[in-house]
Amino acid sequence: VTSKVSVMDDYSELLHQSIMDTKSVLEELADGELDLYPRIHDGVEMQTILNFEMNSRAREIKIFNSQLFTITDIFEIRVNVGDGGGADELLLSIGGKAIQAQIEPYFIKGKLEKDSRLVLFEATIPPLSMIKVRVQKKNSGGKTVLSKLEISKLSDTWKELEGSFWSLKTTKPSTLSLETQFLETSHDPVTGALQKATKLGSEQTFSCEQSWQKYRDAAGGAYLMRLSSETTDITSNLNGSKSRDHFARLSTNRRTLFSNVLRSKMYQARRRSN
């Protein structure tokens, strides 16, 4: 029953309705509008642009933490500050204290969006709490900076940034790396995929391998019930008392059998005895 498409739609609609109900409550508590919720259950909502080119008044962004624990995360706001670079023109603050922020180019489906950019910042929000982030078109005093862009190949997409206020640098794929005060990464020289992360100070390394899998159609809903691959028929020929013992072990190991089903192929077990 749970593999029906109608059930999937029903789950999605119920979840969406609960989000919309929560949205109205949060709007009353925060005395504002929440714009990032899809209008329909299977839709995707675009970020609202804070347009400082048309209106330079300060804006207040409210971020709510619905979890029962404190979260520290990177948040992004889409802004339009006009033709200027924008780094020295935007100041972000939380609780009256200026915070560090970074401006990055914004892409839509691989194409550069010239009329808006992303502002990224870090914030810590206590459980079941809300913070207010104030965004002003004002000199940041170095708190807001432009991101440094390093690319391995100057494609048509990146050529649009040449000669602008962005710092664009072409580098060899083998030298691509990300580094923070805690760790440093190394990447595949061909694909750029992450290969290894090294913890600075202790030199501990974590190696990883990335791969992409394309799933074929499956008759599944909220839970994967049946794969599209052919079932494998396993036949066991048992005689005498062994058949009774085998049946008992098969009953107690049902969870293991189902686990194997989900991890690999769907097997069909058949017991034969004299």
Buried (B, 14 or more C-beta within 10 A) or exposed (E): EEBEEEEBEBBBEEEBEEEBEBBEEBEEEBEEEBEEEEEEBEEEEEBEBBBBBEEBEEBEBBBBBEEEEEBEEEBBBBBBBBEEBBBBBBBBBBEEEBBEBBBBBBEEEEEBBEEBBBBBBEBEBEEEEBBEBBBBBBEBEEBBBBBEBBBBEEEEEBEBBEEEEBEBEEEEBEEBEEEEEEBBBBBBEEEEEBBEBBEEEEEEEEEEEEEEEEEEEEEBBEEBBEBEEEEEEEEEEBEEEEBEEBEEEBEEEEEEEEEEBEEEEBEEEEEEBE
